[in-house]
């Protein structure tokens, strides 16, 4: 039995979890063609609510049709999506766990085939493409203001669907990240040209959503060091420090940060640290980045003055009982990378085995 601080309770906004291991948000492409959560997804989240008191994060949910461009990703803008998500959140809560809905807009990294199929425009903060991709249309001020409202509506829908809170996907080169960094944002109006202006889109979303559903239900995810999707400004620290200061002002529930050793879903040789964030943010931290059971324990123990949860992605994909395995010191199943993004397929999604020890304790 693990006696480390990793298994001490922690308050995250409006919920109190039993331990500090969370399911990271990951795109898995198991929604229907019209972006409605499926029974496969219900089983996936049900499995990963294996240990009571666990905090789960969903796939990124597209906030509106205009924010889309990724096939078989779930959405949260219409009634069918809300009803389907409600079935999932009810099941997670029945098992004594918590679940936050990640909200996203895709922007310039949208799949051109999905854009064409759905009749959408490829948009971004500026007419600056991701390397090897088409040139996006720079959003107008009116379109930016509407996108902020799309996030607000999606957040309200998420609460209606039974989620405990929402998280903005501001990482890995998606639209919020595109506005944040100067490699993708070359505007010369109030949304670009300076640190403060590049923070404005994030601030307006966070402020409006916090006002709509309560700051204790709101989190923000960032990847300041990632080069994924043609990102990474020369010096991210001043920009992301400004955003963190603005989020402190709003008083959201937590920030969720990705270590430099992760780029997208791949381990890289990143050595940059998150110390600037530890020195700036006043609330709980969620940290992701290829952690093992041992390195997760060490992170939490090495920061006794911080409230830190470690979120696991690939390990949680392959181990629905991951929390139990870490607590009991059990070996992990290995993940099958080729099945990470296979649309609507159960293989590599809901067919990973629980440990025999878990089954003996919980399924008897």
Residue pairs with C-beta under 8 A, 6 or more apart in sequence:
1 327
1 328
2 297
2 326
2 327
2 328
2 329
4 297
4 300
4 301
5 20
5 297
5 300
5 301
5 304
6 19
6 20
6 21
6 296
6 297
6 300
6 301
6 310
6 326
7 18
7 19
7 20
7 327
8 19
8 20
9 16
9 17
9 18
9 19
9 53
10 16
10 17
10 19
10 20
10 284
10 307
10 309
11 284
11 307
12 55
12 98
12 219
12 253
12 254
12 284
12 286
12 309
13 164
13 165
13 215
13 216
13 217
13 218
13 219
13 252
13 253
13 254
13 284
14 164
14 165
14 214
14 216
14 217
14 253
15 55
15 98
15 164
15 165
17 53
17 54
17 55
17 98
17 309
18 51
18 52
18 53
18 54
19 51
19 53
19 54
19 323
19 327
20 296
20 300
20 308
20 309
20 310
21 54
21 296
21 309
21 310
21 311
21 312
21 322
21 323
21 326
22 54
22 55
22 56
22 57
22 286
22 309
22 310
22 311
22 312
23 48
23 54
23 55
23 56
23 57
23 311
23 312
23 316
24 57
24 288
24 311
24 312
24 313
24 316
25 57
25 58
25 59
25 60
25 102
25 167
25 169
25 221
26 59
26 265
26 313
26 317
26 340
27 59
27 60
27 70
27 73
27 341
28 41
28 44
28 59
28 340
28 341
28 349
29 70
29 71
29 72
29 73
29 341
29 342
29 343
29 344
30 38
30 40
30 41
30 44
30 59
30 72
30 343
30 344
30 345
30 349
31 37
31 38
31 41
31 59
31 72
31 73
31 74
31 75
32 38
32 72
32 344
33 71
33 72
34 80
35 62
35 68
35 72
35 73
35 74
35 75
35 81
36 74
36 75
36 80
36 81
36 84
37 74
37 81
37 84
37 85
37 87
37 88
38 84
38 344
40 344
40 346
40 349
40 350
41 59
41 74
41 88
42 87
42 88
42 91
43 350
44 349
44 350
45 56
45 58
45 88
45 91
45 92
45 99
46 88
46 91
46 92
46 95
47 320
47 350
47 352
47 354
48 54
48 56
48 316
48 320
48 322
49 56
49 91
49 92
49 95
49 96
49 97
49 99
50 95
50 320
50 321
50 322
50 323
50 324
50 354
50 358
50 362
51 97
51 321
51 323
51 324
51 327
52 95
52 96
52 97
53 96
53 97
53 98
54 97
54 98
54 323
55 97
55 98
55 99
55 100
55 309
56 92
56 97
56 98
56 99
56 100
57 99
57 100
57 102
57 167
57 311
58 74
58 99
58 100
58 101
58 102
58 163
59 73
59 74
59 102
60 73
60 102
60 103
60 104
60 169
60 174
61 73
61 74
61 75
61 76
61 81
61 101
61 102
61 103
61 104
61 154
61 158
62 68
62 70
62 73
62 74
62 75
62 76
62 77
62 104
62 105
62 106
63 75
63 76
63 77
63 103
63 104
63 105
63 147
63 150
63 151
63 153
63 154
64 75
64 77
64 105
64 147
64 150
64 153
64 154
65 75
65 77
65 118
65 120
66 105
66 120
66 121
66 123
66 143
66 146
66 147
66 150
67 104
67 105
67 106
67 107
67 147
67 150
67 175
68 75
68 106
68 110
68 114
68 118
68 120
69 106
69 110
69 111
69 114
69 115
69 118
69 120
69 122
70 106
70 110
70 111
70 114
71 111
71 113
71 114
71 117
71 343
72 343
72 344
74 81
74 85
75 81
76 82
76 85
76 101
76 103
76 154
76 157
76 158
76 161
77 150
77 153
77 154
77 157
81 157
81 161
82 157
82 160
82 161
83 161
85 101
85 158
85 161
85 162
85 163
86 160
86 161
86 162
88 99
89 99
89 161
89 162
89 163
90 162
92 98
92 99
93 99
93 162
98 164
99 163
99 164
100 163
100 164
100 165
100 166
100 167
100 219
101 158
101 161
101 163
101 165
101 166
101 167
102 166
102 167
102 168
102 169
102 221
103 151
103 154
103 155
103 158
103 166
103 167
103 168
103 169
104 168
104 169
104 174
104 175
104 176
105 147
105 150
105 151
105 174
105 175
105 176
106 174
106 175
107 123
107 124
107 125
107 136
107 174
107 175
107 178
108 122
108 123
108 124
108 128
108 129
108 130
108 133
108 136
108 175
108 178
108 184
109 130
109 133
109 173
109 174
109 178
109 229
110 120
110 122
112 122
112 133
112 134
114 120
115 121
115 122
121 137
122 134
122 135
122 136
122 137
123 136
123 137
123 138
123 139
123 143
123 175
124 136
124 137
124 138
124 139
124 175
124 178
124 184
125 138
125 139
125 175
125 178
125 179
125 184
125 185
125 186
125 187
125 191
125 192
125 201
126 136
126 138
126 184
126 185
126 186
126 187
126 192
127 135
127 136
127 137
127 138
128 135
128 136
128 183
128 184
128 185
128 186
129 135
129 136
130 173
130 229
130 230
131 230
138 187
139 147
141 189
141 190
141 191
144 191
144 201
147 175
148 201
148 204
148 205
148 208
149 208
151 168
151 205
151 208
151 209
152 205
152 208
152 209
152 212
154 166
155 166
155 209
155 212
155 213
155 217
155 218
156 212
156 213
158 165
158 166
159 166
159 213
159 217
164 217
165 213
165 216
165 217
165 218
165 219
165 253
166 209
166 213
166 217
166 218
166 219
167 218
167 219
167 220
167 221
167 256
168 176
168 202
168 205
168 206
168 209
168 218
168 219
168 220
168 221
169 176
169 221
170 176
170 177
170 180
170 202
170 220
170 221
170 222
170 243
171 177
171 221
171 222
171 223
171 226
171 258
172 223
172 226
172 228
172 229
172 231
172 258
172 264
173 184
173 226
173 228
173 229
173 230
173 231
174 229
176 201
176 202
176 205
177 184
177 222
177 223
177 231
178 184
178 185
179 185
179 191
179 192
179 198
179 200
179 201
179 202
180 198
180 199
180 201
180 202
180 222
180 239
180 240
180 243
181 198
181 231
181 232
181 233
181 236
181 239
182 192
182 198
182 233
182 239
183 230
183 231
183 232
183 233
184 230
184 231
185 191
185 192
185 198
186 192
187 193
187 197
189 197
190 197
190 200
191 197
191 198
191 200
191 201
192 198
195 238
195 239
195 242
196 242
198 239
199 239
199 242
199 243
199 246
202 220
202 243
202 246
203 243
203 246
203 250
206 218
206 220
206 246
206 247
206 250
206 252
207 250
209 218
210 218
210 250
210 251
210 252
215 250
215 251
215 252
215 253
216 253
217 253
218 250
218 252
218 253
219 252
219 253
219 254
219 255
219 256
219 286
220 243
220 247
220 252
220 254
220 255
220 256
221 255
221 256
221 257
221 258
221 286
222 240
222 243
222 255
222 256
222 257
222 258
223 231
223 257
223 258
223 262
224 236
224 237
224 239
224 240
224 257
224 274
224 277
225 232
225 236
225 258
225 259
225 260
225 270
225 272
226 232
226 258
226 260
226 262
226 263
226 264
227 263
227 268
228 263
228 264
228 266
229 264
233 239
237 276
240 276
240 277
241 276
241 277
241 280
244 255
244 277
244 280
244 281
245 280
247 255
247 281
248 280
248 281
248 282
248 283
251 283
252 283
253 283
253 284
254 283
254 284
254 285
254 286
255 277
255 281
255 283
255 285
255 286
256 285
256 286
256 287
256 288
256 311
257 274
257 277
257 285
257 286
257 287
257 288
258 288
258 289
259 270
259 274
259 287
259 288
259 289
259 290
260 268
260 270
260 271
260 272
260 273
260 289
261 267
261 268
261 269
261 270
261 271
261 289
261 290
262 268
262 270
262 288
262 289
262 290
263 270
265 313
265 314
265 340
267 290
274 287
277 285
278 285
278 303
278 306
283 307
284 307
284 308
284 309
285 306
285 307
285 308
285 309
286 308
286 309
286 310
286 311
287 299
287 308
287 309
287 310
287 311
288 310
288 311
288 312
288 313
290 314
291 299
291 310
291 312
292 315
293 325
293 326
293 329
296 310
296 312
296 326
299 308
299 310
300 308
300 310
312 322
314 335
314 337
315 322
315 332
315 335
316 322
317 335
317 340
317 348
317 352
318 332
318 333
318 334
318 335
318 336
318 352
319 325
319 332
319 333
319 352
320 352
320 354
321 354
321 355
321 358
322 332
324 330
324 355
324 357
324 358
324 361
324 362
325 331
325 332
325 355
325 358
328 355
328 357
330 355
330 357
333 352
333 353
335 348
336 348
338 348
339 345
339 347
339 348
339 349
340 348
342 348
342 349
354 363
